[in-house]
Amino acid sequence: MTTEIQPYLNDGNQRNMVRNLRSIRQVLAGDKVNETSYIKLKHFLAVLYRAKSVFSGLRIQASDSDVNTDEPVNNANLLVELPDSLNPGSENVLFWSITLNATNWTVSGVRASGDLYENRLVGISVGDKNMTRLQHPVKITMDLTTAVDVTYKPHCVFLNYSKMAFDSDGCDTVWYSGRPNVTCVCDHLTYFGVLMITADLSRADLAALTYISQVGSSVSLLCLFIAVLLFINNRKIRADVSMRVHVNLVVALILLNAHFLPSEAAAGLRSGGLCFYVALATHYSLLATFCWMALEGFHLYLLLVRVFNIYFRRYLLKLCLVGWGVPVIVVSLVIILRRDAYGPVGQDVANSTRICYITDHTVKMASTVGVFCLVFAFNLIMFGITVRSVLSLHYKKEHGPSNRDRAKQNIAMLVGVTVLLGITWGVIFFSFGELSTAGLYVFCIFNSIQGFFLFLWFLMSLRKTSNSRPPTSIETRSTECK
């Protein structure tokens, strides 16, 4: 038995990890013992339990180097309790514990929302049977010998072979802050582990944030539609290139809000196709919003900094190719490389609230968080360069008071547009650690009503257009970028 298991433990190829785990189970299940036997290897422990007569439940204690079913184990840090309803019959009850990092294995290639605690997996099986929906659950209690940081919490999971991911369906986590151990209560048998994940929001905060987002997005969606109608019905606004750039951002936000609002309802339906579409469309709309934010910064830079030689042939068409085309490329690559990256995803650890979005953590970080960081950094740089350029007008003797007033107007306009079209999204960087809850509230409030702010911007532009006054320097030069 030992010689059969050892090769799998010594296999350092990460791609073979899941295959080796399944092979170990098959080796243990294939050995039909007539009496209880133990396997004690370095970083690997196993019990092949043979019930003598009627099965009345089983308690298994284990430490880092020892395991037993009859006697207490010194320095035990793991307890497995199997109910009598398990009824193995003539099959052996199998238990094994493996420490991955000590066997040159890691969980790379397996999707996880946190770090596997002490890189330890616990396997339980009855022969080679696939046992699910048990009448009475199994209980696995693991001591938290390593201090748990206040920003993290343990979460019970099992290894889902088909998804190549750690999943929590059918497993409940029994733990509270300060408790020295965590108990996993599960209704099936397989590989189990404990993930250390970032502490999630309370149910009250999650419900409040969801309500704020839905109400704010609904208000924004209504205001954005009105803004589009204002743009269509006013010829002077339609002729202004800056307003034509703004309306593209408005359309991107309309698409984002229109797909975000029904996302939770779509995730609750059995139709996987609908959730796939909503997730894909939400991702595309979010990327388009980010792209048009960046193009807003670029457009303002041209208007306020590059005073001369800012004529571009088919300028708006080129902006549209970037603003609407780049998201198409990103989403297409995601579909080609990992089509199952779109689907229902939980917003909290217990998966009590699910939406349709990106299920793959790596894809989400690269294609949304990564893109936003680039856009946010770009807009900050554009903001700094533009403010510096405009402020320099105050120190030039050839500029009169009227030009100074224009500079102030330009600064006010720049600050307003930059804050409305990107800076508020940067609040997300403060939604970690002690500021996590407060930061998320600020983020949800300001960004869910971003459409309302854009509506106010359109009203201000309409008011300026209705007044018969000379255009500002920005408005004059905006017609040159056609």
ChimeraX attribute file (.defattr): number of C-alpha atoms within 10 A of each C-alpha:
attribute: neighborCount
match mode: 1-to-1
recipient: residues
	/A:1	10
	/A:2	11
	/A:3	7
	/A:4	12
	/A:5	17
	/A:6	13
	/A:7	12
	/A:8	19
	/A:9	23
	/A:10	13
	/A:11	15
	/A:12	14
	/A:13	12
	/A:14	15
	/A:15	15
	/A:16	13
	/A:17	22
	/A:18	18
	/A:19	12
	/A:20	19
	/A:21	17
	/A:22	15
	/A:23	15
	/A:24	20
	/A:25	21
	/A:26	13
	/A:27	14
	/A:28	25
	/A:29	20
	/A:30	13
	/A:31	12
	/A:32	14
	/A:33	14
	/A:34	13
	/A:35	11
	/A:36	15
	/A:37	12
	/A:38	16
	/A:39	15
	/A:40	16
	/A:41	15
	/A:42	14
	/A:43	17
	/A:44	22
	/A:45	22
	/A:46	23
	/A:47	22
	/A:48	25
	/A:49	23
	/A:50	20
	/A:51	20
	/A:52	10
	/A:53	8
	/A:54	10
	/A:55	15
	/A:56	12
	/A:57	13
	/A:58	17
	/A:59	15
	/A:60	20
	/A:61	21
	/A:62	23
	/A:63	17
	/A:64	18
	/A:65	15
	/A:66	20
	/A:67	26
	/A:68	18
	/A:69	17
	/A:70	10
	/A:71	10
	/A:72	12
	/A:73	17
	/A:74	13
	/A:75	12
	/A:76	17
	/A:77	16
	/A:78	22
	/A:79	18
	/A:80	20
	/A:81	16
	/A:82	19
	/A:83	17
	/A:84	13
	/A:85	13
	/A:86	19
	/A:87	16
	/A:88	18
	/A:89	13
	/A:90	14
	/A:91	19
	/A:92	25
	/A:93	24
	/A:94	20
	/A:95	23
	/A:96	23
	/A:97	24
	/A:98	21
	/A:99	21
	/A:100	19
	/A:101	13
	/A:102	16
	/A:103	16
	/A:104	14
	/A:105	20
	/A:106	18
	/A:107	19
	/A:108	10
	/A:109	12
	/A:110	16
	/A:111	18
	/A:112	20
	/A:113	16
	/A:114	16
	/A:115	14
	/A:116	22
	/A:117	18
	/A:118	17
	/A:119	17
	/A:120	19
	/A:121	22
	/A:122	20
	/A:123	20
	/A:124	21
	/A:125	23
	/A:126	22
	/A:127	21
	/A:128	16
	/A:129	11
	/A:130	10
	/A:131	14
	/A:132	13
	/A:133	11
	/A:134	15
	/A:135	11
	/A:136	15
	/A:137	22
	/A:138	21
	/A:139	20
	/A:140	22
	/A:141	18
	/A:142	20
	/A:143	15
	/A:144	16
	/A:145	10
	/A:146	9
	/A:147	8
	/A:148	15
	/A:149	11
	/A:150	12
	/A:151	14
	/A:152	16
	/A:153	20
	/A:154	27
	/A:155	27
	/A:156	27
	/A:157	25
	/A:158	25
	/A:159	21
	/A:160	18
	/A:161	16
	/A:162	6
	/A:163	11
	/A:164	14
	/A:165	18
	/A:166	24
	/A:167	18
	/A:168	19
	/A:169	15
	/A:170	16
	/A:171	22
	/A:172	18
	/A:173	19
	/A:174	16
	/A:175	16
	/A:176	11
	/A:177	11
	/A:178	9
	/A:179	11
	/A:180	14
	/A:181	16
	/A:182	21
	/A:183	23
	/A:184	25
	/A:185	19
	/A:186	25
	/A:187	18
	/A:188	21
	/A:189	19
	/A:190	21
	/A:191	23
	/A:192	24
	/A:193	24
	/A:194	26
	/A:195	23
	/A:196	21
	/A:197	18
	/A:198	19
	/A:199	17
	/A:200	17
	/A:201	16
	/A:202	11
	/A:203	12
	/A:204	9
	/A:205	14
	/A:206	18
	/A:207	13
	/A:208	13
	/A:209	20
	/A:210	14
	/A:211	13
	/A:212	17
	/A:213	23
	/A:214	18
	/A:215	16
	/A:216	21
	/A:217	27
	/A:218	20
	/A:219	17
	/A:220	25
	/A:221	26
	/A:222	15
	/A:223	22
	/A:224	28
	/A:225	16
	/A:226	14
	/A:227	22
	/A:228	17
	/A:229	11
	/A:230	17
	/A:231	21
	/A:232	13
	/A:233	10
	/A:234	13
	/A:235	11
	/A:236	14
	/A:237	19
	/A:238	15
	/A:239	13
	/A:240	18
	/A:241	20
	/A:242	21
	/A:243	19
	/A:244	15
	/A:245	19
	/A:246	20
	/A:247	21
	/A:248	21
	/A:249	25
	/A:250	25
	/A:251	20
	/A:252	23
	/A:253	25
	/A:254	23
	/A:255	19
	/A:256	22
	/A:257	27
	/A:258	18
	/A:259	21
	/A:260	25
	/A:261	19
	/A:262	15
	/A:263	22
	/A:264	20
	/A:265	13
	/A:266	24
	/A:267	24
	/A:268	15
	/A:269	12
	/A:270	9
	/A:271	10
	/A:272	15
	/A:273	13
	/A:274	16
	/A:275	25
	/A:276	22
	/A:277	18
	/A:278	26
	/A:279	27
	/A:280	23
	/A:281	21
	/A:282	23
	/A:283	25
	/A:284	24
	/A:285	25
	/A:286	20
	/A:287	25
	/A:288	26
	/A:289	27
	/A:290	27
	/A:291	24
	/A:292	28
	/A:293	28
	/A:294	23
	/A:295	22
	/A:296	24
	/A:297	24
	/A:298	16
	/A:299	19
	/A:300	23
	/A:301	21
	/A:302	21
	/A:303	23
	/A:304	22
	/A:305	17
	/A:306	12
	/A:307	12
	/A:308	11
	/A:309	9
	/A:310	16
	/A:311	14
	/A:312	11
	/A:313	11
	/A:314	10
	/A:315	14
	/A:316	16
	/A:317	11
	/A:318	12
	/A:319	19
	/A:320	16
	/A:321	11
	/A:322	16
	/A:323	24
	/A:324	19
	/A:325	14
	/A:326	16
	/A:327	22
	/A:328	16
	/A:329	11
	/A:330	15
	/A:331	18
	/A:332	15
	/A:333	12
	/A:334	19
	/A:335	13
	/A:336	9
	/A:337	10
	/A:338	12
	/A:339	13
	/A:340	14
	/A:341	20
	/A:342	26
	/A:343	24
	/A:344	25
	/A:345	18
	/A:346	16
	/A:347	14
	/A:348	15
	/A:349	17
	/A:350	15
	/A:351	13
	/A:352	9
	/A:353	18
	/A:354	19
	/A:355	24
	/A:356	30
	/A:357	26
	/A:358	24
	/A:359	18
	/A:360	18
	/A:361	12
	/A:362	11
	/A:363	16
	/A:364	18
	/A:365	13
	/A:366	11
	/A:367	17
	/A:368	17
	/A:369	12
	/A:370	13
	/A:371	15
	/A:372	23
	/A:373	15
	/A:374	13
	/A:375	20
	/A:376	22
	/A:377	15
	/A:378	17
	/A:379	25
	/A:380	16
	/A:381	14
	/A:382	22
	/A:383	22
	/A:384	11
	/A:385	14
	/A:386	24
	/A:387	20
	/A:388	13
	/A:389	16
	/A:390	18
	/A:391	15
	/A:392	11
	/A:393	17
	/A:394	17
	/A:395	9
	/A:396	10
	/A:397	7
	/A:398	9
	/A:399	11
	/A:400	11
	/A:401	10
	/A:402	9
	/A:403	15
	/A:404	17
	/A:405	13
	/A:406	16
	/A:407	23
	/A:408	16
	/A:409	15
	/A:410	22
	/A:411	19
	/A:412	13
	/A:413	15
	/A:414	20
	/A:415	16
	/A:416	14
	/A:417	20
	/A:418	21
	/A:419	16
	/A:420	21
	/A:421	26
	/A:422	25
	/A:423	19
	/A:424	18
	/A:425	20
	/A:426	15
	/A:427	18
	/A:428	15
	/A:429	13
	/A:430	16
	/A:431	17
	/A:432	14
	/A:433	13
	/A:434	11
	/A:435	11
	/A:436	17
	/A:437	19
	/A:438	13
	/A:439	18
	/A:440	20
	/A:441	19
	/A:442	18
	/A:443	21
	/A:444	23
	/A:445	18
	/A:446	18
	/A:447	22
	/A:448	21
	/A:449	22
	/A:450	27
	/A:451	29
	/A:452	23
	/A:453	19
	/A:454	23
	/A:455	22
	/A:456	15
	/A:457	19
	/A:458	22
	/A:459	14
	/A:460	12
	/A:461	15
	/A:462	16
	/A:463	11
	/A:464	14
	/A:465	16
	/A:466	11
	/A:467	9
	/A:468	8
	/A:469	8
	/A:470	10
	/A:471	12
	/A:472	15
	/A:473	16
	/A:474	19
	/A:475	15
	/A:476	12
	/A:477	20
	/A:478	22
	/A:479	14
	/A:480	17
	/A:481	19
	/A:482	14
